[in-house]
Amino acid sequence: MIFILILGLLFIILAIQFRRGKWSRLIAGNTFGDRPKEEVDKAAKTVSNLLIYIGLEFIISYFLDVFTKKGAKISLIGLIPIIIYAFYMIFVYLKAYLKNEI
């Protein structure tokens, strides 16, 4: 279970670095070589928002599991917005890809 806490802290660190405009090459599917800096920053901010949420979810899940034994069941409720957001982003980027905007 300590792995969940470490992973949550790692996600928060990555999110901070993405928000600062650093480490953008770590984003999956990175083809930013010929993109303007504004597009790179927008993508990094989007990934940063998601990583902050997931990192906080992991940290909260860890402490809920340590202090209450129902932590795993309670933290599943927090995963619903992540799943909805992930499907939304897949839809948006797929739509843009099909229109050849990406």
C-alpha positions as a Python dict, from the first residue, in 0.01 Angstrom:
ca = {
    (1, 'M'): (0, 0, 0),
    (2, 'I'): (296, 233, 48),
    (3, 'F'): (345, 203, -329),
    (4, 'I'): (16, 393, -379),
    (5, 'L'): (144, 679, -163),
    (6, 'I'): (476, 695, -348),
    (7, 'L'): (299, 683, -684),
    (8, 'G'): (65, 964, -576),
    (9, 'L'): (361, 1181, -472),
    (10, 'L'): (536, 1105, -801),
    (11, 'F'): (228, 1212, -996),
    (12, 'I'): (213, 1539, -801),
    (13, 'I'): (581, 1606, -878),
    (14, 'L'): (524, 1534, -1248),
    (15, 'A'): (219, 1760, -1251),
    (16, 'I'): (416, 2048, -1098),
    (17, 'Q'): (693, 2007, -1354),
    (18, 'F'): (445, 1992, -1644),
    (19, 'R'): (271, 2303, -1517),
    (20, 'R'): (607, 2484, -1503),
    (21, 'G'): (663, 2393, -1868),
    (22, 'K'): (937, 2140, -1795),
    (23, 'W'): (959, 1772, -1887),
    (24, 'S'): (697, 1801, -2165),
    (25, 'R'): (882, 1530, -2358),
    (26, 'L'): (750, 1276, -2105),
    (27, 'I'): (393, 1317, -2228),
    (28, 'A'): (287, 1009, -2425),
    (29, 'G'): (246, 1063, -2796),
    (30, 'N'): (469, 1367, -2785),
    (31, 'T'): (512, 1512, -3132),
    (32, 'F'): (587, 1863, -3016),
    (33, 'G'): (899, 1903, -3229),
    (34, 'D'): (728, 2130, -3482),
    (35, 'R'): (451, 2269, -3260),
    (36, 'P'): (434, 2624, -3122),
    (37, 'K'): (511, 2664, -2752),
    (38, 'E'): (149, 2763, -2678),
    (39, 'E'): (19, 2425, -2796),
    (40, 'V'): (281, 2240, -2593),
    (41, 'D'): (192, 2441, -2283),
    (42, 'K'): (-179, 2373, -2333),
    (43, 'A'): (-121, 1998, -2361),
    (44, 'A'): (111, 2001, -2060),
    (45, 'K'): (-147, 2191, -1853),
    (46, 'T'): (-418, 1940, -1947),
    (47, 'V'): (-198, 1647, -1845),
    (48, 'S'): (-94, 1836, -1530),
    (49, 'N'): (-456, 1881, -1420),
    (50, 'L'): (-523, 1512, -1462),
    (51, 'L'): (-205, 1410, -1280),
    (52, 'I'): (-284, 1638, -984),
    (53, 'Y'): (-628, 1483, -951),
    (54, 'I'): (-500, 1126, -980),
    (55, 'G'): (-210, 1195, -741),
    (56, 'L'): (-443, 1341, -480),
    (57, 'E'): (-681, 1049, -529),
    (58, 'F'): (-398, 802, -463),
    (59, 'I'): (-280, 990, -153),
    (60, 'I'): (-633, 1016, -14),
    (61, 'S'): (-692, 648, -92),
    (62, 'Y'): (-376, 556, 99),
    (63, 'F'): (-474, 750, 410),
    (64, 'L'): (-832, 621, 396),
    (65, 'D'): (-701, 267, 382),
    (66, 'V'): (-461, 328, 672),
    (67, 'F'): (-719, 489, 901),
    (68, 'T'): (-1032, 307, 784),
    (69, 'K'): (-1041, -38, 632),
    (70, 'K'): (-1302, 73, 377),
    (71, 'G'): (-1062, 303, 195),
    (72, 'A'): (-1055, 105, -129),
    (73, 'K'): (-1432, 107, -161),
    (74, 'I'): (-1458, 479, -84),
    (75, 'S'): (-1180, 573, -324),
    (76, 'L'): (-1357, 401, -614),
    (77, 'I'): (-1605, 687, -607),
    (78, 'G'): (-1320, 926, -686),
    (79, 'L'): (-1226, 726, -994),
    (80, 'I'): (-1556, 798, -1169),
    (81, 'P'): (-1462, 1157, -1267),
    (82, 'I'): (-1122, 1035, -1392),
    (83, 'I'): (-1287, 776, -1616),
    (84, 'I'): (-1539, 1028, -1751),
    (85, 'Y'): (-1264, 1283, -1817),
    (86, 'A'): (-1046, 1022, -1989),
    (87, 'F'): (-1326, 921, -2225),
    (88, 'Y'): (-1401, 1288, -2295),
    (89, 'M'): (-1035, 1360, -2382),
    (90, 'I'): (-1017, 1050, -2603),
    (91, 'F'): (-1327, 1169, -2786),
    (92, 'V'): (-1192, 1524, -2830),
    (93, 'Y'): (-853, 1414, -2959),
    (94, 'L'): (-998, 1145, -3183),
    (95, 'K'): (-1236, 1398, -3335),
    (96, 'A'): (-947, 1640, -3393),
    (97, 'Y'): (-733, 1361, -3539),
    (98, 'L'): (-1004, 1261, -3783),
    (99, 'K'): (-1029, 1624, -3897),
    (100, 'N'): (-647, 1627, -3935),
    (101, 'E'): (-610, 1909, -3685),
    (102, 'I'): (-350, 1730, -3479),
}
